[in-house]
């Protein structure tokens, strides 16, 4: 039984390393030419590109509404939201007209039929 202890330790170490490789491996070549596979470390990253796309689409949507409804109707609808519940007030704060929305709406007014 004593002879199996180093084997069991080595086997557990190999299994742990194999489990870590579920995220993928990074292969490197040592100075002697041996290719070594090491587990890729999992580093969760913030999806910055996704956030930028969502913000862009949000501004595009606001610009479309401003161009389609017109300045007066859009302002009236946002004012109606400001008098509502907390969620509606948050929506009114998000949907308020800003320079980016006005710029996009001006660009869309040339495309949209009147």
C-alpha positions as CSV (number, residue, x, y, z in Angstrom):
1,X,0.0,0.0,0.0
2,X,2.9,2.3,0.7
3,X,4.1,2.1,-2.9
4,X,0.8,3.5,-4.3
5,X,0.9,6.7,-2.3
6,X,3.2,8.6,-4.7
7,X,1.2,7.3,-7.7
8,X,-2.1,8.4,-6.1
9,X,-0.7,11.9,-5.4
10,X,0.5,12.2,-8.9
11,X,-2.8,11.0,-10.3
12,X,-4.8,13.5,-8.2
13,X,-2.4,16.3,-9.4
14,X,-3.0,15.3,-13.0
15,X,-6.8,15.1,-12.6
16,X,-6.8,18.6,-11.0
17,X,-4.8,20.1,-13.8
18,X,-7.0,18.4,-16.4
19,X,-10.1,19.9,-14.7
20,X,-8.5,23.3,-14.9
21,X,-8.1,22.9,-18.6
22,X,-11.8,23.1,-19.1
23,X,-11.4,26.8,-20.0
24,X,-8.8,25.9,-22.6
25,X,-5.1,25.6,-22.8
26,X,-2.1,27.8,-23.7
27,X,0.7,25.9,-25.4
28,X,4.2,27.2,-25.0
29,X,7.5,25.9,-26.3
30,X,10.3,25.5,-23.8
31,X,13.9,26.3,-24.5
32,X,14.6,22.6,-25.1
33,X,11.8,22.3,-27.7
34,X,9.2,20.6,-25.5
35,X,5.7,21.8,-26.1
36,X,3.9,22.3,-22.7
37,X,0.1,22.8,-22.4
38,X,-0.9,24.9,-19.4
39,X,-4.5,25.7,-18.3
40,X,-5.8,29.0,-19.5
41,X,-6.7,31.2,-16.5
42,X,-10.4,32.2,-16.5
43,X,-10.7,36.0,-16.4
44,X,-14.2,37.2,-16.6
45,X,-14.3,40.4,-18.7
46,X,-16.9,43.1,-18.9
47,X,-18.6,43.0,-22.3
48,X,-17.7,46.5,-23.3
49,X,-18.5,46.1,-27.0
50,X,-22.0,44.8,-26.1
51,X,-22.6,47.8,-23.8
52,X,-21.5,50.3,-26.5
53,X,-23.8,48.6,-29.0
54,X,-26.8,48.8,-26.6
55,X,-26.1,52.5,-25.9
56,X,-25.8,53.2,-29.6
57,X,-29.1,51.5,-30.4
58,X,-30.8,53.3,-27.5
59,X,-29.7,56.7,-28.8
60,X,-30.7,55.6,-32.3
61,X,-34.2,54.6,-31.0
62,X,-34.6,57.9,-29.1
63,X,-33.5,59.8,-32.2
64,X,-36.0,57.9,-34.3
65,X,-38.8,58.7,-31.9
66,X,-37.8,62.4,-31.8
67,X,-37.7,62.6,-35.6
68,X,-40.9,60.7,-36.1
69,X,-43.1,62.4,-33.5
70,X,-41.6,65.8,-33.7
71,X,-40.2,68.0,-30.9
72,X,-43.5,69.1,-29.3
73,X,-45.1,65.6,-29.2
74,X,-41.9,64.0,-27.9
75,X,-41.6,66.6,-25.2
76,X,-45.2,66.1,-24.2
77,X,-44.8,62.4,-23.9
78,X,-41.7,62.7,-21.8
79,X,-43.5,65.2,-19.6
80,X,-46.4,62.7,-19.2
81,X,-43.9,60.1,-18.1
82,X,-42.4,62.4,-15.5
83,X,-45.7,62.6,-13.7
84,X,-46.1,58.8,-13.3
85,X,-44.7,56.1,-11.1
86,X,-41.0,55.8,-10.2
87,X,-40.4,53.5,-13.1
88,X,-42.0,55.9,-15.5
89,X,-40.0,58.8,-14.0
90,X,-36.8,56.7,-14.6
91,X,-38.0,56.1,-18.2
92,X,-38.6,59.9,-18.6
93,X,-35.0,60.6,-17.4
94,X,-33.6,58.1,-19.8
95,X,-35.8,59.3,-22.7
96,X,-35.2,63.1,-22.2
97,X,-33.8,64.9,-25.2
98,X,-30.0,65.3,-25.2
99,X,-27.5,66.6,-27.9
100,X,-26.8,63.1,-29.2
101,X,-30.5,62.4,-29.7
102,X,-31.1,65.7,-31.4
103,X,-28.2,65.1,-33.7
104,X,-29.4,61.7,-34.7
105,X,-33.0,62.9,-35.1
106,X,-31.8,65.7,-37.4
107,X,-30.0,63.1,-39.5
108,X,-33.1,60.8,-39.6
109,X,-35.5,63.6,-40.5
110,X,-33.8,63.8,-43.9
111,X,-34.5,60.1,-44.5
112,X,-38.0,59.7,-43.0
113,X,-41.0,60.7,-45.1
114,X,-43.0,63.6,-43.9
